[in-house]
Amino acid sequence: MTKTPKMVANGSRAFMWYALALIIIVIDQWTKWLAETKLTFHDPVPVIEPFLNWTLAYNYGAAFSFLADAGGWQKWFFSGLALLMSLFLIIYLLKAPRKATLLSLGLAMVLGGALGNLIDRLLHGHVIDFIHVHYADVWHYPIFNIA
């Protein structure tokens, strides 16, 4: 008879993943500060022609400007959603299997991104975006950020 190995949760080792989330928040906020201080709103700066620009943009909605022009209530809705999701991820990282490092890595990165964008919403009323992937003037991916 084969025994199934016991799953051991991250427990106190989750703090390592929380530290990674904190590093992501710091990098995210620093790059957004750079974008705000060095770029002009909607004025593209070529980085790798014709694929990548730095273009400062503000997102008042969610991903890809979903609900961006909904009248202002969406700021609080998406802030609350980010806060709830972050609390869920904090708890999930505690309970995730210790050997599931790729899962924990992904959860920590999502946690850092969610909190980075939550900070933007609460401080500025919008999320600061600046990474603009495109192909010449033929195709444009929505502008996004590190988070």
Helices and strands as residue ranges (DSSP letters): G 11-13, H 14-38, E 45-48, E 52-59, G 63-65, H 73-95, H 101-124, E 127-135, E 139-140
